[in-house]
Amino acid sequence: MTQKEFDALMENWLARQAEKGTNPWGKMPEAQHMGITDGRRPQSFATREEVATMIMAALKHWTDCAINIVKNS
């Protein structure tokens, strides 16, 4: 398989993925509410930068929750 053939197959696959209905996990209201994801591209790949941003947002949210639990104990 040549690079050109692979590219054509990948473009086709990505186009089909984009046409699929949304995955409920990608639109998870809790994650959107926490600011972890905006849910705009649930069928797309995430870049390393996007994944790092989501991890940092999740850690911040969970840290804030833990601090509130300790303060209210």
PDB file of N, H, CA, C and O in Angstrom:
ATOM      1  N   MET A   1       0.846  -1.167   0.000  1.00  0.00           N
ATOM      2  CA  MET A   1       0.000   0.000   0.000  1.00  0.00           C
ATOM      3  C   MET A   1       0.898   1.238   0.000  1.00  0.00           C
ATOM      4  O   MET A   1       1.841   1.348   0.784  1.00  0.00           O
ATOM      5  N   THR A   2       0.585   2.131  -0.873  1.00  0.00           N
ATOM      6  H   THR A   2      -0.181   2.041  -1.509  1.00  0.00           H
ATOM      7  CA  THR A   2       1.367   3.363  -0.959  1.00  0.00           C
ATOM      8  C   THR A   2       0.840   4.387   0.045  1.00  0.00           C
ATOM      9  O   THR A   2      -0.245   4.229   0.603  1.00  0.00           O
ATOM     10  N   GLN A   3       1.619   5.422   0.259  1.00  0.00           N
ATOM     11  H   GLN A   3       2.501   5.550  -0.194  1.00  0.00           H
ATOM     12  CA  GLN A   3       1.176   6.498   1.159  1.00  0.00           C
ATOM     13  C   GLN A   3      -0.079   7.163   0.613  1.00  0.00           C
ATOM     14  O   GLN A   3      -0.978   7.527   1.372  1.00  0.00           O
ATOM     15  N   LYS A   4      -0.137   7.320  -0.701  1.00  0.00           N
ATOM     16  H   LYS A   4       0.593   7.024  -1.317  1.00  0.00           H
ATOM     17  CA  LYS A   4      -1.299   7.952  -1.329  1.00  0.00           C
ATOM     18  C   LYS A   4      -2.558   7.106  -1.102  1.00  0.00           C
ATOM     19  O   LYS A   4      -3.621   7.649  -0.802  1.00  0.00           O
ATOM     20  N   GLU A   5      -2.444   5.786  -1.243  1.00  0.00           N
ATOM     21  H   GLU A   5      -1.580   5.345  -1.486  1.00  0.00           H
ATOM     22  CA  GLU A   5      -3.582   4.900  -1.018  1.00  0.00           C
ATOM     23  C   GLU A   5      -4.009   4.939   0.457  1.00  0.00           C
ATOM     24  O   GLU A   5      -5.200   4.982   0.765  1.00  0.00           O
ATOM     25  N   PHE A   6      -3.036   4.923   1.348  1.00  0.00           N
ATOM     26  H   PHE A   6      -2.068   4.888   1.098  1.00  0.00           H
ATOM     27  CA  PHE A   6      -3.349   4.999   2.773  1.00  0.00           C
ATOM     28  C   PHE A   6      -4.057   6.304   3.105  1.00  0.00           C
ATOM     29  O   PHE A   6      -5.046   6.316   3.838  1.00  0.00           O
ATOM     30  N   ASP A   7      -3.544   7.398   2.562  1.00  0.00           N
ATOM     31  H   ASP A   7      -2.740   7.388   1.966  1.00  0.00           H
ATOM     32  CA  ASP A   7      -4.158   8.709   2.812  1.00  0.00           C
ATOM     33  C   ASP A   7      -5.610   8.731   2.355  1.00  0.00           C
ATOM     34  O   ASP A   7      -6.474   9.276   3.041  1.00  0.00           O
ATOM     35  N   ALA A   8      -5.875   8.140   1.196  1.00  0.00           N
ATOM     36  H   ALA A   8      -5.173   7.697   0.638  1.00  0.00           H
ATOM     37  CA  ALA A   8      -7.244   8.104   0.676  1.00  0.00           C
ATOM     38  C   ALA A   8      -8.145   7.281   1.597  1.00  0.00           C
ATOM     39  O   ALA A   8      -9.273   7.684   1.881  1.00  0.00           O
ATOM     40  N   LEU A   9      -7.652   6.128   2.065  1.00  0.00           N
ATOM     41  H   LEU A   9      -6.736   5.802   1.835  1.00  0.00           H
ATOM     42  CA  LEU A   9      -8.429   5.304   2.986  1.00  0.00           C
ATOM     43  C   LEU A   9      -8.698   6.037   4.298  1.00  0.00           C
ATOM     44  O   LEU A   9      -9.806   5.983   4.831  1.00  0.00           O
ATOM     45  N   MET A  10      -7.686   6.715   4.809  1.00  0.00           N
ATOM     46  H   MET A  10      -6.786   6.759   4.376  1.00  0.00           H
ATOM     47  CA  MET A  10      -7.844   7.437   6.065  1.00  0.00           C
ATOM     48  C   MET A  10      -8.829   8.598   5.918  1.00  0.00           C
ATOM     49  O   MET A  10      -9.662   8.819   6.797  1.00  0.00           O
ATOM     50  N   GLU A  11      -8.738   9.326   4.831  1.00  0.00           N
ATOM     51  H   GLU A  11      -8.061   9.146   4.118  1.00  0.00           H
ATOM     52  CA  GLU A  11      -9.684  10.423   4.582  1.00  0.00           C
ATOM     53  C   GLU A  11     -11.118   9.891   4.532  1.00  0.00           C
ATOM     54  O   GLU A  11     -12.033  10.498   5.087  1.00  0.00           O
ATOM     55  N   ASN A  12     -11.301   8.760   3.866  1.00  0.00           N
ATOM     56  H   ASN A  12     -10.558   8.266   3.414  1.00  0.00           H
ATOM     57  CA  ASN A  12     -12.619   8.145   3.765  1.00  0.00           C
ATOM     58  C   ASN A  12     -13.123   7.739   5.144  1.00  0.00           C
ATOM     59  O   ASN A  12     -14.276   8.000   5.489  1.00  0.00           O
ATOM     60  N   TRP A  13     -12.262   7.100   5.934  1.00  0.00           N
ATOM     61  H   TRP A  13     -11.326   6.888   5.654  1.00  0.00           H
ATOM     62  CA  TRP A  13     -12.649   6.663   7.273  1.00  0.00           C
ATOM     63  C   TRP A  13     -12.997   7.855   8.156  1.00  0.00           C
ATOM     64  O   TRP A  13     -14.004   7.830   8.863  1.00  0.00           O
ATOM     65  N   LEU A  14     -12.176   8.888   8.122  1.00  0.00           N
ATOM     66  H   LEU A  14     -11.357   8.908   7.548  1.00  0.00           H
ATOM     67  CA  LEU A  14     -12.438  10.072   8.935  1.00  0.00           C
ATOM     68  C   LEU A  14     -13.755  10.741   8.541  1.00  0.00           C
ATOM     69  O   LEU A  14     -14.491  11.221   9.403  1.00  0.00           O
ATOM     70  N   ALA A  15     -14.048  10.773   7.255  1.00  0.00           N
ATOM     71  H   ALA A  15     -13.450  10.383   6.555  1.00  0.00           H
ATOM     72  CA  ALA A  15     -15.310  11.356   6.789  1.00  0.00           C
ATOM     73  C   ALA A  15     -16.500  10.548   7.314  1.00  0.00           C
ATOM     74  O   ALA A  15     -17.504  11.123   7.733  1.00  0.00           O
ATOM     75  N   ARG A  16     -16.387   9.218   7.292  1.00  0.00           N
ATOM     76  H   ARG A  16     -15.571   8.751   6.952  1.00  0.00           H
ATOM     77  CA  ARG A  16     -17.468   8.365   7.814  1.00  0.00           C
ATOM     78  C   ARG A  16     -17.633   8.548   9.316  1.00  0.00           C
ATOM     79  O   ARG A  16     -18.757   8.565   9.817  1.00  0.00           O
ATOM     80  N   GLN A  17     -16.533   8.686  10.034  1.00  0.00           N
ATOM     81  H   GLN A  17     -15.619   8.673   9.626  1.00  0.00           H
ATOM     82  CA  GLN A  17     -16.601   8.904  11.475  1.00  0.00           C
ATOM     83  C   GLN A  17     -17.318  10.212  11.795  1.00  0.00           C
ATOM     84  O   GLN A  17     -18.121  10.278  12.725  1.00  0.00           O
ATOM     85  N   ALA A  18     -17.023  11.245  11.021  1.00  0.00           N
ATOM     86  H   ALA A  18     -16.370  11.192  10.266  1.00  0.00           H
ATOM     87  CA  ALA A  18     -17.632  12.557  11.253  1.00  0.00           C
ATOM     88  C   ALA A  18     -19.143  12.522  11.015  1.00  0.00           C
ATOM     89  O   ALA A  18     -19.880  13.309  11.608  1.00  0.00           O
ATOM     90  N   GLU A  19     -19.604  11.622  10.157  1.00  0.00           N
ATOM     91  H   GLU A  19     -19.004  10.983   9.674  1.00  0.00           H
ATOM     92  CA  GLU A  19     -21.031  11.529   9.845  1.00  0.00           C
ATOM     93  C   GLU A  19     -21.818  10.741  10.881  1.00  0.00           C
ATOM     94  O   GLU A  19     -23.045  10.830  10.927  1.00  0.00           O
ATOM     95  N   LYS A  20     -21.122   9.971  11.714  1.00  0.00           N
ATOM     96  H   LYS A  20     -20.126   9.899  11.677  1.00  0.00           H
ATOM     97  CA  LYS A  20     -21.813   9.157  12.712  1.00  0.00           C
ATOM     98  C   LYS A  20     -22.508  10.042  13.734  1.00  0.00           C
ATOM     99  O   LYS A  20     -22.145  11.200  13.938  1.00  0.00           O
ATOM    100  N   GLY A  21     -23.497   9.473  14.354  1.00  0.00           N
ATOM    101  H   GLY A  21     -23.793   8.532  14.187  1.00  0.00           H
ATOM    102  CA  GLY A  21     -24.168  10.185  15.441  1.00  0.00           C
ATOM    103  C   GLY A  21     -23.206  10.364  16.603  1.00  0.00           C
ATOM    104  O   GLY A  21     -22.178   9.692  16.687  1.00  0.00           O
ATOM    105  N   THR A  22     -23.548  11.263  17.481  1.00  0.00           N
ATOM    106  H   THR A  22     -24.383  11.808  17.413  1.00  0.00           H
ATOM    107  CA  THR A  22     -22.649  11.532  18.598  1.00  0.00           C
ATOM    108  C   THR A  22     -22.665  10.399  19.608  1.00  0.00           C
ATOM    109  O   THR A  22     -23.680   9.733  19.812  1.00  0.00           O
ATOM    110  N   ASN A  23     -21.543  10.203  20.218  1.00  0.00           N
ATOM    111  H   ASN A  23     -20.718  10.744  20.052  1.00  0.00           H
ATOM    112  CA  ASN A  23     -21.371   9.215  21.262  1.00  0.00           C
ATOM    113  C   ASN A  23     -21.801   9.862  22.574  1.00  0.00           C
ATOM    114  O   ASN A  23     -21.328  10.954  22.889  1.00  0.00           O
ATOM    115  N   PRO A  24     -22.680   9.228  23.350  1.00  0.00           N
ATOM    116  CA  PRO A  24     -23.134   9.852  24.594  1.00  0.00           C
ATOM    117  C   PRO A  24     -21.975  10.196  25.539  1.00  0.00           C
ATOM    118  O   PRO A  24     -22.064  11.175  26.280  1.00  0.00           O
ATOM    119  N   TRP A  25     -20.906   9.418  25.526  1.00  0.00           N
ATOM    120  H   TRP A  25     -20.834   8.623  24.924  1.00  0.00           H
ATOM    121  CA  TRP A  25     -19.773   9.714  26.398  1.00  0.00           C
ATOM    122  C   TRP A  25     -19.139  11.046  26.012  1.00  0.00           C
ATOM    123  O   TRP A  25     -18.776  11.832  26.887  1.00  0.00           O
ATOM    124  N   GLY A  26     -19.002  11.311  24.712  1.00  0.00           N
ATOM    125  H   GLY A  26     -19.298  10.673  24.001  1.00  0.00           H
ATOM    126  CA  GLY A  26     -18.377  12.551  24.270  1.00  0.00           C
ATOM    127  C   GLY A  26     -19.190  13.786  24.619  1.00  0.00           C
ATOM    128  O   GLY A  26     -18.646  14.886  24.713  1.00  0.00           O
ATOM    129  N   LYS A  27     -20.487  13.609  24.811  1.00  0.00           N
ATOM    130  H   LYS A  27     -20.929  12.715  24.735  1.00  0.00           H
ATOM    131  CA  LYS A  27     -21.368  14.730  25.158  1.00  0.00           C
ATOM    132  C   LYS A  27     -21.758  14.668  26.631  1.00  0.00           C
ATOM    133  O   LYS A  27     -22.741  15.283  27.044  1.00  0.00           O
ATOM    134  N   MET A  28     -20.992  13.931  27.416  1.00  0.00           N
ATOM    135  H   MET A  28     -20.193  13.432  27.080  1.00  0.00           H
ATOM    136  CA  MET A  28     -21.339  13.735  28.810  1.00  0.00           C
ATOM    137  C   MET A  28     -21.573  15.084  29.496  1.00  0.00           C
ATOM    138  O   MET A  28     -20.646  15.882  29.634  1.00  0.00           O
ATOM    139  N   PRO A  29     -22.806  15.334  29.921  1.00  0.00           N
ATOM    140  CA  PRO A  29     -23.131  16.631  30.518  1.00  0.00           C
ATOM    141  C   PRO A  29     -22.268  16.979  31.730  1.00  0.00           C
ATOM    142  O   PRO A  29     -21.917  18.142  31.932  1.00  0.00           O
ATOM    143  N   GLU A  30     -21.930  15.976  32.531  1.00  0.00           N
ATOM    144  H   GLU A  30     -22.215  15.032  32.367  1.00  0.00           H
ATOM    145  CA  GLU A  30     -21.101  16.254  33.705  1.00  0.00           C
ATOM    146  C   GLU A  30     -19.733  16.792  33.306  1.00  0.00           C
ATOM    147  O   GLU A  30     -19.241  17.751  33.901  1.00  0.00           O
ATOM    148  N   ALA A  31     -19.124  16.180  32.308  1.00  0.00           N
ATOM    149  H   ALA A  31     -19.523  15.402  31.825  1.00  0.00           H
ATOM    150  CA  ALA A  31     -17.796  16.632  31.861  1.00  0.00           C
ATOM    151  C   ALA A  31     -17.870  18.032  31.261  1.00  0.00           C
ATOM    152  O   ALA A  31     -16.963  18.843  31.451  1.00  0.00           O
ATOM    153  N   GLN A  32     -18.940  18.310  30.546  1.00  0.00           N
ATOM    154  H   GLN A  32     -19.676  17.652  30.392  1.00  0.00           H
ATOM    155  CA  GLN A  32     -19.120  19.652  30.004  1.00  0.00           C
ATOM    156  C   GLN A  32     -19.323  20.656  31.135  1.00  0.00           C
ATOM    157  O   GLN A  32     -18.746  21.744  31.118  1.00  0.00           O
ATOM    158  N   HIS A  33     -20.136  20.289  32.105  1.00  0.00           N
ATOM    159  H   HIS A  33     -20.604  19.406  32.118  1.00  0.00           H
ATOM    160  CA  HIS A  33     -20.401  21.185  33.235  1.00  0.00           C
ATOM    161  C   HIS A  33     -19.121  21.483  34.014  1.00  0.00           C
ATOM    162  O   HIS A  33     -18.926  22.603  34.487  1.00  0.00           O
ATOM    163  N   MET A  34     -18.250  20.482  34.146  1.00  0.00           N
ATOM    164  H   MET A  34     -18.408  19.573  33.761  1.00  0.00           H
ATOM    165  CA  MET A  34     -16.989  20.653  34.875  1.00  0.00           C
ATOM    166  C   MET A  34     -15.934  21.375  34.047  1.00  0.00           C
ATOM    167  O   MET A  34     -14.867  21.714  34.559  1.00  0.00           O
ATOM    168  N   GLY A  35     -16.225  21.611  32.770  1.00  0.00           N
ATOM    169  H   GLY A  35     -17.091  21.336  32.353  1.00  0.00           H
ATOM    170  CA  GLY A  35     -15.258  22.288  31.915  1.00  0.00           C
ATOM    171  C   GLY A  35     -14.168  21.377  31.385  1.00  0.00           C
ATOM    172  O   GLY A  35     -13.141  21.855  30.902  1.00  0.00           O
ATOM    173  N   ILE A  36     -14.375  20.070  31.468  1.00  0.00           N
ATOM    174  H   ILE A  36     -15.209  19.681  31.861  1.00  0.00           H
ATOM    175  CA  ILE A  36     -13.366  19.120  30.989  1.00  0.00           C
ATOM    176  C   ILE A  36     -13.418  19.022  29.469  1.00  0.00           C
ATOM    177  O   ILE A  36     -12.377  18.911  28.821  1.00  0.00           O
ATOM    178  N   THR A  37     -14.604  19.062  28.902  1.00  0.00           N
ATOM    179  H   THR A  37     -15.449  19.152  29.429  1.00  0.00           H
ATOM    180  CA  THR A  37     -14.764  18.998  27.453  1.00  0.00           C
ATOM    181  C   THR A  37     -15.894  19.925  27.036  1.00  0.00           C
ATOM    182  O   THR A  37     -16.804  20.211  27.814  1.00  0.00           O
ATOM    183  N   ASP A  38     -15.822  20.383  25.807  1.00  0.00           N
ATOM    184  H   ASP A  38     -15.083  20.151  25.174  1.00  0.00           H
ATOM    185  CA  ASP A  38     -16.941  21.170  25.296  1.00  0.00           C
ATOM    186  C   ASP A  38     -17.872  20.290  24.464  1.00  0.00           C
ATOM    187  O   ASP A  38     -18.959  20.728  24.086  1.00  0.00           O
ATOM    188  N   GLY A  39     -17.460  19.057  24.176  1.00  0.00           N
ATOM    189  H   GLY A  39     -16.577  18.701  24.483  1.00  0.00           H
ATOM    190  CA  GLY A  39     -18.306  18.102  23.481  1.00  0.00           C
ATOM    191  C   GLY A  39     -18.521  18.389  22.004  1.00  0.00           C
ATOM    192  O   GLY A  39     -19.409  17.798  21.389  1.00  0.00           O
ATOM    193  N   ARG A  40     -17.731  19.279  21.422  1.00  0.00           N
ATOM    194  H   ARG A  40     -17.010  19.758  21.922  1.00  0.00           H
ATOM    195  CA  ARG A  40     -17.960  19.659  20.018  1.00  0.00           C
ATOM    196  C   ARG A  40     -17.581  18.578  19.023  1.00  0.00           C
ATOM    197  O   ARG A  40     -18.219  18.465  17.976  1.00  0.00           O
ATOM    198  N   ARG A  41     -16.561  17.778  19.316  1.00  0.00           N
ATOM    199  H   ARG A  41     -16.043  17.869  20.167  1.00  0.00           H
ATOM    200  CA  ARG A  41     -16.073  16.806  18.341  1.00  0.00           C
ATOM    201  C   ARG A  41     -15.984  15.407  18.955  1.00  0.00           C
ATOM    202  O   ARG A  41     -14.889  14.856  19.068  1.00  0.00           O
ATOM    203  N   PRO A  42     -17.106  14.830  19.349  1.00  0.00           N
ATOM    204  CA  PRO A  42     -17.044  13.549  20.053  1.00  0.00           C
ATOM    205  C   PRO A  42     -16.524  12.393  19.208  1.00  0.00           C
ATOM    206  O   PRO A  42     -16.052  11.404  19.770  1.00  0.00           O
ATOM    207  N   GLN A  43     -16.589  12.475  17.904  1.00  0.00           N
ATOM    208  H   GLN A  43     -16.972  13.279  17.447  1.00  0.00           H
ATOM    209  CA  GLN A  43     -16.113  11.389  17.049  1.00  0.00           C
ATOM    210  C   GLN A  43     -14.703  11.629  16.523  1.00  0.00           C
ATOM    211  O   GLN A  43     -14.163  10.792  15.800  1.00  0.00           O
ATOM    212  N   SER A  44     -14.108  12.749  16.873  1.00  0.00           N
ATOM    213  H   SER A  44     -14.547  13.429  17.461  1.00  0.00           H
ATOM    214  CA  SER A  44     -12.777  13.081  16.354  1.00  0.00           C
ATOM    215  C   SER A  44     -11.690  12.647  17.318  1.00  0.00           C
ATOM    216  O   SER A  44     -11.925  12.456  18.511  1.00  0.00           O
ATOM    217  N   PHE A  45     -10.498  12.497  16.771  1.00  0.00           N
ATOM    218  H   PHE A  45     -10.307  12.652  15.801  1.00  0.00           H
ATOM    219  CA  PHE A  45      -9.337  12.235  17.610  1.00  0.00           C
ATOM    220  C   PHE A  45      -9.002  13.491  18.395  1.00  0.00           C
ATOM    221  O   PHE A  45      -9.255  14.602  17.930  1.00  0.00           O
ATOM    222  N   ALA A  46      -8.439  13.322  19.574  1.00  0.00           N
ATOM    223  H   ALA A  46      -8.234  12.419  19.952  1.00  0.00           H
ATOM    224  CA  ALA A  46      -7.981  14.456  20.375  1.00  0.00           C
ATOM    225  C   ALA A  46      -6.465  14.562  20.227  1.00  0.00           C
ATOM    226  O   ALA A  46      -5.757  13.556  20.200  1.00  0.00           O
ATOM    227  N   THR A  47      -5.992  15.780  20.133  1.00  0.00           N
ATOM    228  H   THR A  47      -6.567  16.598  20.155  1.00  0.00           H
ATOM    229  CA  THR A  47      -4.547  15.999  20.075  1.00  0.00           C
ATOM    230  C   THR A  47      -3.958  15.814  21.472  1.00  0.00           C
ATOM    231  O   THR A  47      -4.689  15.790  22.462  1.00  0.00           O
ATOM    232  N   ARG A  48      -2.649  15.686  21.543  1.00  0.00           N
ATOM    233  H   ARG A  48      -2.055  15.706  20.738  1.00  0.00           H
ATOM    234  CA  ARG A  48      -1.998  15.586  22.854  1.00  0.00           C
ATOM    235  C   ARG A  48      -2.282  16.828  23.688  1.00  0.00           C
ATOM    236  O   ARG A  48      -2.485  16.738  24.899  1.00  0.00           O
ATOM    237  N   GLU A  49      -2.295  17.976  23.041  1.00  0.00           N
ATOM    238  H   GLU A  49      -2.131  18.049  22.058  1.00  0.00           H
ATOM    239  CA  GLU A  49      -2.575  19.222  23.757  1.00  0.00           C
ATOM    240  C   GLU A  49      -3.993  19.215  24.328  1.00  0.00           C
ATOM    241  O   GLU A  49      -4.214  19.635  25.464  1.00  0.00           O
ATOM    242  N   GLU A  50      -4.956  18.733  23.530  1.00  0.00           N
ATOM    243  H   GLU A  50      -4.777  18.391  22.607  1.00  0.00           H
ATOM    244  CA  GLU A  50      -6.342  18.678  24.018  1.00  0.00           C
ATOM    245  C   GLU A  50      -6.487  17.701  25.175  1.00  0.00           C
ATOM    246  O   GLU A  50      -7.184  17.982  26.150  1.00  0.00           O
ATOM    247  N   VAL A  51      -5.827  16.552  25.066  1.00  0.00           N
ATOM    248  H   VAL A  51      -5.260  16.323  24.274  1.00  0.00           H
ATOM    249  CA  VAL A  51      -5.894  15.561  26.145  1.00  0.00           C
ATOM    250  C   VAL A  51      -5.264  16.131  27.416  1.00  0.00           C
ATOM    251  O   VAL A  51      -5.823  15.988  28.503  1.00  0.00           O
ATOM    252  N   ALA A  52      -4.112  16.771  27.282  1.00  0.00           N
ATOM    253  H   ALA A  52      -3.658  16.887  26.399  1.00  0.00           H
ATOM    254  CA  ALA A  52      -3.456  17.376  28.448  1.00  0.00           C
ATOM    255  C   ALA A  52      -4.357  18.431  29.085  1.00  0.00           C
ATOM    256  O   ALA A  52      -4.444  18.512  30.310  1.00  0.00           O
ATOM    257  N   THR A  53      -5.019  19.230  28.272  1.00  0.00           N
ATOM    258  H   THR A  53      -4.948  19.164  27.277  1.00  0.00           H
ATOM    259  CA  THR A  53      -5.927  20.260  28.785  1.00  0.00           C
ATOM    260  C   THR A  53      -7.099  19.626  29.532  1.00  0.00           C
ATOM    261  O   THR A  53      -7.495  20.110  30.592  1.00  0.00           O
ATOM    262  N   MET A  54      -7.659  18.533  28.977  1.00  0.00           N
ATOM    263  H   MET A  54      -7.337  18.140  28.116  1.00  0.00           H
ATOM    264  CA  MET A  54      -8.774  17.865  29.639  1.00  0.00           C
ATOM    265  C   MET A  54      -8.327  17.238  30.958  1.00  0.00           C
ATOM    266  O   MET A  54      -9.060  17.289  31.946  1.00  0.00           O
ATOM    267  N   ILE A  55      -7.141  16.651  30.981  1.00  0.00           N
ATOM    268  H   ILE A  55      -6.546  16.609  30.178  1.00  0.00           H
ATOM    269  CA  ILE A  55      -6.633  16.055  32.220  1.00  0.00           C
ATOM    270  C   ILE A  55      -6.432  17.128  33.278  1.00  0.00           C
ATOM    271  O   ILE A  55      -6.817  16.944  34.433  1.00  0.00           O
ATOM    272  N   MET A  56      -5.835  18.240  32.894  1.00  0.00           N
ATOM    273  H   MET A  56      -5.522  18.390  31.956  1.00  0.00           H
ATOM    274  CA  MET A  56      -5.608  19.323  33.852  1.00  0.00           C
ATOM    275  C   MET A  56      -6.930  19.883  34.382  1.00  0.00           C
ATOM    276  O   MET A  56      -7.040  20.186  35.570  1.00  0.00           O
ATOM    277  N   ALA A  57      -7.928  20.022  33.512  1.00  0.00           N
ATOM    278  H   ALA A  57      -7.838  19.776  32.547  1.00  0.00           H
ATOM    279  CA  ALA A  57      -9.242  20.515  33.950  1.00  0.00           C
ATOM    280  C   ALA A  57      -9.886  19.534  34.922  1.00  0.00           C
ATOM    281  O   ALA A  57     -10.480  19.946  35.918  1.00  0.00           O
ATOM    282  N   ALA A  58      -9.773  18.242  34.639  1.00  0.00           N
ATOM    283  H   ALA A  58      -9.291  17.908  33.829  1.00  0.00           H
ATOM    284  CA  ALA A  58     -10.349  17.230  35.527  1.00  0.00           C
ATOM    285  C   ALA A  58      -9.636  17.236  36.872  1.00  0.00           C
ATOM    286  O   ALA A  58     -10.287  17.183  37.915  1.00  0.00           O
ATOM    287  N   LEU A  59      -8.316  17.299  36.861  1.00  0.00           N
ATOM    288  H   LEU A  59      -7.787  17.342  36.013  1.00  0.00           H
ATOM    289  CA  LEU A  59      -7.560  17.330  38.118  1.00  0.00           C
ATOM    290  C   LEU A  59      -7.905  18.560  38.948  1.00  0.00           C
ATOM    291  O   LEU A  59      -8.036  18.474  40.169  1.00  0.00           O
ATOM    292  N   LYS A  60      -8.051  19.701  38.285  1.00  0.00           N
ATOM    293  H   LYS A  60      -7.945  19.770  37.293  1.00  0.00           H
ATOM    294  CA  LYS A  60      -8.417  20.928  38.999  1.00  0.00           C
ATOM    295  C   LYS A  60      -9.796  20.778  39.634  1.00  0.00           C
ATOM    296  O   LYS A  60      -9.997  21.133  40.796  1.00  0.00           O
ATOM    297  N   HIS A  61     -10.737  20.252  38.868  1.00  0.00           N
ATOM    298  H   HIS A  61     -10.575  19.964  37.925  1.00  0.00           H
ATOM    299  CA  HIS A  61     -12.094  20.075  39.392  1.00  0.00           C
ATOM    300  C   HIS A  61     -12.088  19.138  40.598  1.00  0.00           C
ATOM    301  O   HIS A  61     -12.689  19.449  41.627  1.00  0.00           O
ATOM    302  N   TRP A  62     -11.420  18.001  40.481  1.00  0.00           N
ATOM    303  H   TRP A  62     -10.932  17.748  39.646  1.00  0.00           H
ATOM    304  CA  TRP A  62     -11.409  17.027  41.562  1.00  0.00           C
ATOM    305  C   TRP A  62     -10.633  17.544  42.772  1.00  0.00           C
ATOM    306  O   TRP A  62     -10.999  17.251  43.910  1.00  0.00           O
ATOM    307  N   THR A  63      -9.576  18.303  42.540  1.00  0.00           N
ATOM    308  H   THR A  63      -9.279  18.541  41.615  1.00  0.00           H
ATOM    309  CA  THR A  63      -8.834  18.917  43.649  1.00  0.00           C
ATOM    310  C   THR A  63      -9.716  19.921  44.374  1.00  0.00           C
ATOM    311  O   THR A  63      -9.765  19.936  45.604  1.00  0.00           O
ATOM    312  N   ASP A  64     -10.410  20.755  43.617  1.00  0.00           N
ATOM    313  H   ASP A  64     -10.370  20.742  42.618  1.00  0.00           H
ATOM    314  CA  ASP A  64     -11.321  21.727  44.224  1.00  0.00           C
ATOM    315  C   ASP A  64     -12.396  21.023  45.051  1.00  0.00           C
ATOM    316  O   ASP A  64     -12.740  21.484  46.139  1.00  0.00           O
ATOM    317  N   CYS A  65     -12.927  19.911  44.543  1.00  0.00           N
ATOM    318  H   CYS A  65     -12.648  19.536  43.659  1.00  0.00           H
ATOM    319  CA  CYS A  65     -13.947  19.152  45.279  1.00  0.00           C
ATOM    320  C   CYS A  65     -13.353  18.598  46.568  1.00  0.00           C
ATOM    321  O   CYS A  65     -13.996  18.665  47.616  1.00  0.00           O
ATOM    322  N   ALA A  66     -12.146  18.056  46.515  1.00  0.00           N
ATOM    323  H   ALA A  66     -11.624  18.002  45.663  1.00  0.00           H
ATOM    324  CA  ALA A  66     -11.501  17.497  47.704  1.00  0.00           C
ATOM    325  C   ALA A  66     -11.256  18.575  48.746  1.00  0.00           C
ATOM    326  O   ALA A  66     -11.458  18.342  49.938  1.00  0.00           O
ATOM    327  N   ILE A  67     -10.824  19.749  48.310  1.00  0.00           N
ATOM    328  H   ILE A  67     -10.661  19.938  47.341  1.00  0.00           H
ATOM    329  CA  ILE A  67     -10.583  20.872  49.233  1.00  0.00           C
ATOM    330  C   ILE A  67     -11.888  21.268  49.907  1.00  0.00           C
ATOM    331  O   ILE A  67     -11.910  21.512  51.113  1.00  0.00           O
ATOM    332  N   ASN A  68     -12.969  21.336  49.151  1.00  0.00           N
ATOM    333  H   ASN A  68     -12.952  21.138  48.171  1.00  0.00           H
ATOM    334  CA  ASN A  68     -14.275  21.689  49.723  1.00  0.00           C
ATOM    335  C   ASN A  68     -14.736  20.650  50.727  1.00  0.00           C
ATOM    336  O   ASN A  68     -15.326  20.997  51.750  1.00  0.00           O
ATOM    337  N   ILE A  69     -14.477  19.378  50.448  1.00  0.00           N
ATOM    338  H   ILE A  69     -13.998  19.096  49.616  1.00  0.00           H
ATOM    339  CA  ILE A  69     -14.870  18.316  51.378  1.00  0.00           C
ATOM    340  C   ILE A  69     -14.099  18.466  52.688  1.00  0.00           C
ATOM    341  O   ILE A  69     -14.673  18.353  53.771  1.00  0.00           O
ATOM    342  N   VAL A  70     -12.800  18.721  52.581  1.00  0.00           N
ATOM    343  H   VAL A  70     -12.334  18.813  51.702  1.00  0.00           H
ATOM    344  CA  VAL A  70     -11.968  18.885  53.775  1.00  0.00           C
ATOM    345  C   VAL A  70     -12.404  20.119  54.568  1.00  0.00           C
ATOM    346  O   VAL A  70     -12.493  20.072  55.795  1.00  0.00           O
ATOM    347  N   LYS A  71     -12.673  21.212  53.872  1.00  0.00           N
ATOM    348  H   LYS A  71     -12.600  21.250  52.876  1.00  0.00           H
ATOM    349  CA  LYS A  71     -13.103  22.442  54.565  1.00  0.00           C
ATOM    350  C   LYS A  71     -14.417  22.239  55.305  1.00  0.00           C
ATOM    351  O   LYS A  71     -14.616  22.792  56.387  1.00  0.00           O
ATOM    352  N   ASN A  72     -15.314  21.448  54.724  1.00  0.00           N
ATOM    353  H   ASN A  72     -15.152  20.999  53.846  1.00  0.00           H
ATOM    354  CA  ASN A  72     -16.645  21.263  55.311  1.00  0.00           C
ATOM    355  C   ASN A  72     -16.697  20.117  56.311  1.00  0.00           C
ATOM    356  O   ASN A  72     -17.761  19.813  56.850  1.00  0.00           O
ATOM    357  N   SER A  73     -15.567  19.482  56.562  1.00  0.00           N
ATOM    358  H   SER A  73     -14.702  19.729  56.125  1.00  0.00           H
ATOM    359  CA  SER A  73     -15.553  18.347  57.515  1.00  0.00           C
ATOM    360  C   SER A  73     -15.405  18.816  58.927  1.00  0.00           C
ATOM    361  O   SER A  73     -15.375  18.000  59.848  1.00  0.00           O
TER     362      SER A  73
END
